[in-house]
Each structure stands twice: as structure tokens, then as C-alpha cells.
Amino acid sequence: MKRTREEVDATLLIAARCLSFGPPASGDFCLLQLEPKLCQQLEDGHSLVIRGDKDEQAVLCSKDKTYDLKRADTSNVLLFIPGCKTPDQLKKEEAHCNIIHTEIFGFSNNYWELRRCRPKLKKLKKLLMENPYEGPDSQKEKDSNCSKYTTEDLLDQIQASEEEIMIQLQVLNACEIGGYWRILEFDYEMKLLNHVTQLVDSESWSFRKVPLNTCLQELGPLEPEEMIEHCLKCYGKKYVDEGWLDYEKGLLCRLSTHMLPTKRVLAKEIGNGEWIEESRSLNMYYIGFSDHVSGLALVDRHSRPEIIFLLKVDDLPEDNQGCFNSLFSLRGKWTEEDIAPYIQIVPAPKASPSH
């Protein structure tokens, strides 16, 4: 095969390097393979953080994603060359040296590669449920020894990116009280919502158009305004206009779904004859709001009458295989509609240079 002058020049440019070993690099170091988007984030001044306790598999977190860290071995020797320039970079320089002298500061036969994974968020709810908020008059609020967590505390303990943590805090309906993230205790949350629903009924308002400011003024003497506003915004779908809230009944249904029995308890109650006729109307109520209870409750359409039972996505294992094993132990066959809320697809990693 004949080569052009340009191909010969390019080959000489690559080959004309004089390698020598310089002083060994001080301290421990390792190589980390990053995708272009992560490299760009570092160049833009963002940080990558490795998170995990001693008993946890370490993960690396960017500002919005979580990655498993996997050590990869390679038969090629990887050289540490600070300031090394690629042939493409050298071509752009006006002046070229016939021989490029390069110092090697170290070498390795392995590196760390990243694989996208689910954020490890189950611990987040576990931490917040250590001390749920029962209201300002609760005796626990006067106890300084009760566990509370700031945003920095959560970032230090949860294996997830900051963006993923903040999204999950919204999913959990957590609120920041006195600089600490808290989950409302279930009975206290129901108490706040009962105040709101009773006010809506007494004033003959439409749930689709609830005046926010009026609610805060009327209910302010009963509970802190920030707690009333928090509940309104958690269960209000959107603002119709400035000062008005679309109070979605389906979201209220989602809260009360937590009182449903699990399949194991339900089977026991059916066997003992305790799940009686009232279940028919209850099931019809929840099934009517099936879009709002996805990932929280599941309908058994093969039973007569159809029954609905508690199945929270939070109770499933975080790893993909464990999640699928748990789901298929409950049901041998799944429709896409039923299983979709319980699985979270993570993009497959691209092939690494060692493969």
C-alpha cells in the first residue's frame, strides 16, 4: 500500500517522541476514565464526589448523576504524562519540534471506570424517619438529641447526586424546618389535610380552585402557616392563577393509600373472612385514581372482586436484579403498565477500552 506525503508526515509526528522517566509522582494516585460530559463538567468548575461509608460500595456522583466505580485491568501499560499533547493538538501548533521530549511520572496496569447506576436513596427516607415532624408542640421538638439532618448532612451520607437527592426529597414531601429536612409524621399530615378539606367543604369551594392566601389566613390560628402551605403545595397540582391552587383529589388518595394492607396481611384477612363487603367500594375508589397510586399500590385483577394492596417502590431492593426477583416472586406475569412504576431503567454503559 502506497502512502501519501501527508500520511508519512503524520506518522513521523507521532513517532518523534523521546520518553524518559522523571521523578516519581508523590502521593497515591489512580486513573479514572470519564465520559466527555463529565470531563466538560470538571473543566467548567464542577466537582465529582466519591460517596460511601465503610460498609458501602463507593459510588461517584456528579451534579446530577450517580455512577458505580469499577476497577478495570488492562494488558497495556498506562503512562502518566503531565501536559501530554495528542497528535491533533500538535497539528494545531504553528511551531513543531522534530523531537518531543516527554517525561513519564508513573505507570499503571489498571484504572477505574464508571457505570451509570440508580442513586442509593432508600437510606434517605430511613434517616428522615428516625425523627418525623409531629408538629411544633411535640415534646420531641424540645429534645436536642433527636436526629436532624441538613442538606450538607444528607450529601455526606446519601450515595446520590445533589440533584437526585433534592428530587427525592420532593417525592417524600419533605420540608425544611429550621434548616433541617423533615418528613411529616403521618397522623400530623392527615390532621393538616383534614383542616384544609373541612375548610373547602364549609366554604363550598371547588377543589379545582382553592384560594391559597385565604386558607392560610383561616387556618393560621390552628397550625403554622408554613405547614399549611407545605401541604397545600404537596397536594395541589398547579396554580390556576396567582393565589389559586388546583387541589387534586387524586393526590389525597395517594396519601391515604398508605393505610392499605400489604398482600401478605390481605391474604390473611381474606382467609379469616375479615376483608368483607366494604372492600368493594374501597377498591373502586382507589382503582378510580390508579394513575395517582402507581408505585404505591397494585391491583390484583384476577381476584373476584378485584383487590388493591400496598406495594411501595421504596420497599423493593435498589439493585436491578433484586428488584426483579422481588416483583416476580409476587406475580409470575406482569403487564408493562403494572411493572413500569416499579422499575427504573438506567442507560447501559458504553464499552471501555479494556474490552
C-alpha positions as CSV (number, residue, x, y, z in Angstrom):
1,M,0.0,0.0,0.0
2,K,1.4,3.4,-1.0
3,R,1.4,6.2,1.5
4,T,0.9,9.9,0.8
5,R,3.3,12.6,2.0
6,E,0.7,13.8,4.5
7,E,0.4,10.3,6.0
8,V,4.2,9.9,6.3
9,D,4.4,13.4,8.0
10,A,1.6,12.4,10.4
11,T,3.4,9.1,11.3
12,L,6.7,11.0,11.9
13,L,4.9,13.5,14.1
14,I,3.6,10.7,16.3
15,A,6.8,8.7,16.5
16,A,9.1,11.6,17.1
17,R,8.9,11.4,20.9
18,C,11.8,10.9,23.3
19,L,10.4,9.3,26.5
20,S,12.3,9.4,29.8
21,F,11.3,8.7,33.4
22,G,11.2,11.7,35.6
23,P,10.9,12.0,39.4
24,P,8.2,9.6,40.7
25,A,4.9,11.4,41.4
26,S,4.4,12.0,45.1
27,G,1.4,10.5,47.0
28,D,-1.2,7.9,46.0
29,F,-3.0,8.4,42.7
30,C,-5.1,6.4,40.3
31,L,-6.5,6.7,36.8
32,L,-10.2,7.4,36.2
33,Q,-11.9,7.1,32.8
34,L,-14.5,9.8,32.3
35,E,-17.1,10.3,29.5
36,P,-16.8,13.6,27.7
37,K,-19.7,15.2,29.5
38,L,-18.1,14.6,32.9
39,C,-14.8,16.0,31.6
40,Q,-16.6,19.1,30.5
41,Q,-18.2,19.5,33.9
42,L,-14.8,19.4,35.6
43,E,-13.5,22.0,33.1
44,D,-16.5,24.2,33.9
45,G,-15.5,24.2,37.6
46,H,-17.9,21.5,38.9
47,S,-16.8,18.7,41.2
48,L,-17.1,14.9,41.2
49,V,-17.6,13.4,44.6
50,I,-17.0,9.9,45.8
51,R,-19.5,8.9,48.4
52,G,-20.0,5.9,50.7
53,D,-19.5,4.6,54.2
54,K,-17.0,1.9,55.1
55,D,-19.7,-0.8,54.8
56,E,-20.9,0.5,51.4
57,Q,-19.7,0.1,47.8
58,A,-18.3,3.5,46.8
59,V,-20.1,5.5,44.1
60,L,-19.1,8.6,42.2
61,C,-21.5,11.5,41.9
62,S,-21.7,14.3,39.5
63,K,-24.1,17.2,40.0
64,D,-27.0,15.2,38.6
65,K,-26.0,11.5,38.2
66,T,-24.6,8.6,40.2
67,Y,-22.0,6.0,38.9
68,D,-20.7,2.7,40.2
69,L,-16.9,2.6,40.4
70,K,-15.4,-0.5,38.9
71,R,-11.7,-1.3,38.8
72,A,-10.6,-2.5,35.3
73,D,-7.3,-4.2,34.5
74,T,-5.6,-3.8,31.1
75,S,-2.7,-5.6,29.5
76,N,-1.4,-2.3,28.2
77,V,0.8,-0.2,30.4
78,L,-0.8,3.2,31.0
79,L,1.7,6.0,31.4
80,F,1.2,9.2,33.4
81,I,2.5,12.1,31.3
82,P,1.5,15.5,32.6
83,G,0.8,18.0,29.9
84,C,0.8,15.3,27.2
85,K,-0.4,16.6,23.8
86,T,-2.2,14.4,21.3
87,P,-1.2,14.5,17.6
88,D,-4.3,16.5,16.8
89,Q,-3.2,19.1,19.3
90,L,0.3,19.3,17.9
91,K,-1.0,19.8,14.4
92,K,-2.7,23.0,15.5
93,E,0.5,24.5,16.8
94,E,2.4,26.6,14.4
95,A,5.9,25.5,15.5
96,H,6.8,21.9,15.6
97,C,9.8,20.3,17.2
98,N,11.5,17.4,15.3
99,I,11.8,15.5,18.6
100,I,9.4,15.9,21.5
101,H,11.0,15.2,24.9
102,T,8.4,13.8,27.3
103,E,8.9,12.8,31.0
104,I,6.9,9.9,32.5
105,F,5.9,10.4,36.1
106,G,4.4,6.9,36.6
107,F,2.5,4.0,35.1
108,S,-0.3,1.6,35.9
109,N,-1.9,-1.6,34.6
110,N,-5.4,-0.7,35.9
111,Y,-7.8,2.2,36.1
112,W,-11.3,3.0,37.4
113,E,-14.3,3.1,35.1
114,L,-17.8,4.4,35.7
115,R,-21.1,2.8,35.1
116,R,-24.4,4.6,35.5
117,C,-26.4,3.2,38.3
118,R,-29.5,4.0,40.4
119,P,-29.0,6.5,43.2
120,K,-29.0,4.8,46.6
121,L,-31.9,6.7,48.1
122,K,-33.5,4.2,50.5
123,K,-31.2,5.5,53.2
124,L,-32.6,9.0,52.8
125,K,-36.1,8.0,53.9
126,K,-34.7,5.9,56.7
127,L,-32.7,8.8,58.1
128,L,-35.6,11.2,57.9
129,M,-38.0,8.7,59.5
130,E,-35.8,8.5,62.6
131,N,-37.4,11.7,63.7
132,P,-40.6,12.6,61.8
133,Y,-42.1,16.0,62.5
134,E,-45.1,15.8,64.7
135,G,-45.8,19.5,65.0
136,P,-44.4,22.5,66.8
137,D,-45.9,21.5,70.1
138,S,-44.4,18.0,70.1
139,Q,-42.1,17.1,73.1
140,K,-39.6,15.7,70.7
141,E,-39.0,19.2,69.2
142,K,-37.7,20.3,72.6
143,D,-35.2,17.4,72.7
144,S,-31.9,18.5,71.2
145,N,-30.7,14.9,71.0
146,C,-33.2,13.9,68.3
147,S,-31.6,13.3,65.0
148,K,-32.0,16.0,62.3
149,Y,-30.2,16.4,59.0
150,T,-29.3,19.5,57.0
151,T,-28.6,19.4,53.2
152,E,-24.9,19.0,53.9
153,D,-25.6,16.1,56.3
154,L,-27.6,14.3,53.6
155,L,-25.0,14.9,50.9
156,D,-22.4,13.4,53.3
157,Q,-24.4,10.3,53.9
158,I,-26.5,9.5,50.9
159,Q,-25.0,7.9,47.8
160,A,-26.6,10.1,45.2
161,S,-26.0,13.4,43.4
162,E,-27.3,16.6,44.9
163,E,-30.0,16.9,42.2
164,E,-31.2,13.3,42.7
165,I,-31.4,13.9,46.5
166,M,-33.4,17.1,46.1
167,I,-35.8,15.4,43.7
168,Q,-36.3,12.5,46.1
169,L,-36.9,15.0,49.0
170,Q,-39.8,16.4,46.9
171,V,-41.1,12.8,46.2
172,L,-41.1,12.2,50.0
173,N,-42.9,15.5,50.6
174,A,-40.1,16.5,52.9
175,C,-39.8,20.1,54.0
176,E,-37.1,22.2,55.5
177,I,-37.8,23.3,59.1
178,G,-35.3,25.4,60.9
179,G,-32.6,24.4,58.4
180,Y,-33.3,20.7,58.8
181,W,-35.1,18.4,56.3
182,R,-38.1,16.7,57.9
183,I,-40.8,14.3,56.9
184,L,-44.2,15.0,58.4
185,E,-45.5,12.3,60.8
186,F,-48.5,10.6,59.1
187,D,-51.1,11.5,61.7
188,Y,-49.9,15.1,61.7
189,E,-50.0,15.3,57.9
190,M,-53.5,13.9,57.9
191,K,-54.5,16.4,60.6
192,L,-53.3,19.3,58.4
193,L,-55.1,18.0,55.4
194,N,-58.3,17.5,57.3
195,H,-58.2,21.2,58.3
196,V,-57.9,22.1,54.6
197,T,-60.6,19.8,53.3
198,Q,-63.0,20.8,56.1
199,L,-62.4,24.5,55.2
200,V,-63.0,23.8,51.5
201,D,-66.3,22.0,52.3
202,S,-67.5,24.6,54.7
203,E,-66.9,27.4,52.2
204,S,-68.3,25.4,49.3
205,W,-65.1,26.0,47.3
206,S,-64.2,23.9,44.3
207,F,-61.2,21.6,44.9
208,R,-60.0,22.8,41.5
209,K,-59.7,26.4,42.6
210,V,-58.7,26.8,46.3
211,P,-57.6,30.3,47.4
212,L,-54.2,29.9,49.0
213,N,-54.0,33.1,50.9
214,T,-57.5,32.7,52.4
215,C,-56.6,29.2,53.5
216,L,-53.5,30.5,55.3
217,Q,-55.4,33.2,57.0
218,E,-58.3,31.0,58.1
219,L,-56.1,28.1,59.3
220,G,-53.2,30.1,60.6
221,P,-54.6,30.2,64.2
222,L,-54.8,26.3,64.2
223,E,-51.4,25.4,62.7
224,P,-48.2,27.2,61.5
225,E,-48.8,28.8,58.1
226,E,-45.7,27.3,56.6
227,M,-47.0,23.8,57.4
228,I,-50.4,24.5,55.9
229,E,-48.7,26.0,52.8
230,H,-46.4,23.0,52.6
231,C,-49.4,20.6,52.5
232,L,-51.3,22.7,50.0
233,K,-48.3,22.7,47.6
234,C,-47.6,19.0,48.1
235,Y,-51.2,18.1,47.2
236,G,-52.0,21.0,44.9
237,K,-51.4,20.1,41.3
238,K,-50.8,23.6,40.0
239,Y,-51.6,27.2,40.3
240,V,-54.6,28.1,38.2
241,D,-53.9,31.8,38.7
242,E,-51.9,33.9,41.1
243,G,-53.1,33.0,44.6
244,W,-55.2,30.0,43.5
245,L,-54.4,26.3,43.8
246,D,-55.7,23.3,41.9
247,Y,-56.2,20.9,44.9
248,E,-56.0,17.4,43.3
249,K,-58.2,14.8,45.0
250,G,-56.1,12.0,43.4
251,L,-53.1,13.2,45.3
252,L,-55.0,13.0,48.6
253,C,-55.9,9.4,47.6
254,R,-52.2,8.7,47.3
255,L,-51.7,9.7,50.9
256,S,-54.5,7.6,52.2
257,T,-53.2,4.6,50.2
258,H,-50.5,4.2,52.8
259,M,-53.3,2.8,55.1
260,L,-53.9,-0.1,52.7
261,P,-52.9,-3.6,53.8
262,T,-49.9,-5.4,52.2
263,K,-50.6,-8.5,50.1
264,R,-49.5,-10.8,53.0
265,V,-51.8,-9.1,55.5
266,L,-54.6,-9.0,52.9
267,A,-54.3,-12.7,52.3
268,K,-54.6,-13.4,56.0
269,E,-57.7,-11.2,56.3
270,I,-59.4,-12.8,53.4
271,G,-58.7,-16.2,54.8
272,N,-60.2,-15.2,58.1
273,G,-63.2,-13.6,56.5
274,E,-62.2,-10.1,57.7
275,W,-62.0,-8.5,54.3
276,I,-65.7,-8.0,53.9
277,E,-68.1,-6.2,51.6
278,E,-66.8,-2.7,52.4
279,S,-63.7,-3.7,50.4
280,R,-65.7,-3.4,47.2
281,S,-66.3,0.3,47.5
282,L,-62.8,0.9,48.8
283,N,-61.3,-0.9,45.8
284,M,-63.5,1.0,43.3
285,Y,-62.4,4.3,45.0
286,Y,-58.7,3.6,44.7
287,I,-58.9,2.0,41.2
288,G,-60.6,5.1,40.0
289,F,-57.4,7.0,41.0
290,S,-55.0,4.3,39.7
291,D,-52.8,6.9,38.0
292,H,-52.1,8.5,41.3
293,V,-51.3,5.4,43.3
294,S,-48.8,3.9,40.8
295,G,-45.6,2.8,42.5
296,L,-47.5,2.7,45.8
297,A,-50.3,0.2,45.3
298,L,-51.1,-2.7,43.0
299,V,-54.4,-4.0,41.7
300,D,-55.0,-7.8,41.6
301,R,-57.3,-8.1,38.6
302,H,-57.5,-11.9,38.8
303,S,-59.3,-11.9,42.1
304,R,-63.1,-11.5,42.5
305,P,-63.8,-8.8,43.5
306,E,-60.6,-7.1,42.3
307,I,-58.5,-6.1,45.3
308,I,-55.8,-3.5,45.8
309,F,-53.0,-3.8,48.2
310,L,-50.0,-1.8,49.3
311,L,-46.8,-2.3,47.3
312,K,-44.4,0.6,47.7
313,V,-41.5,1.0,45.3
314,D,-39.4,2.1,48.4
315,D,-39.7,-1.4,49.8
316,L,-38.1,-3.1,46.8
317,P,-34.3,-3.7,46.6
318,E,-32.3,-0.9,44.9
319,D,-30.3,-3.2,42.6
320,N,-32.0,-4.2,39.3
321,Q,-31.7,-8.0,39.8
322,G,-33.0,-7.9,43.4
323,C,-35.9,-5.6,42.3
324,F,-37.0,-8.0,39.5
325,N,-36.7,-11.0,41.8
326,S,-39.0,-9.4,44.4
327,L,-41.5,-8.4,41.8
328,F,-41.7,-11.8,40.1
329,S,-42.0,-13.5,43.5
330,L,-45.3,-11.6,43.9
331,R,-46.6,-12.2,40.4
332,G,-45.5,-14.6,37.7
333,K,-46.6,-12.3,34.9
334,W,-46.6,-8.6,34.6
335,T,-48.0,-6.1,32.1
336,E,-45.9,-3.2,31.1
337,E,-48.4,-0.8,32.7
338,D,-48.2,-2.6,36.1
339,I,-44.4,-3.1,36.3
340,A,-43.3,0.3,34.9
341,P,-43.7,2.3,38.1
342,Y,-41.5,-0.2,40.0
343,I,-38.5,-0.3,37.7
344,Q,-36.1,2.4,36.8
345,I,-34.2,2.0,33.6
346,V,-30.5,3.0,33.7
347,P,-28.7,3.5,30.4
348,A,-26.2,0.7,29.6
349,P,-22.6,1.8,29.9
350,K,-20.5,2.1,26.7
351,A,-17.7,-0.3,26.1
352,S,-14.5,0.6,27.8
353,P,-11.0,0.5,26.2
354,S,-10.2,-2.7,28.1
355,H,-13.0,-4.7,26.5
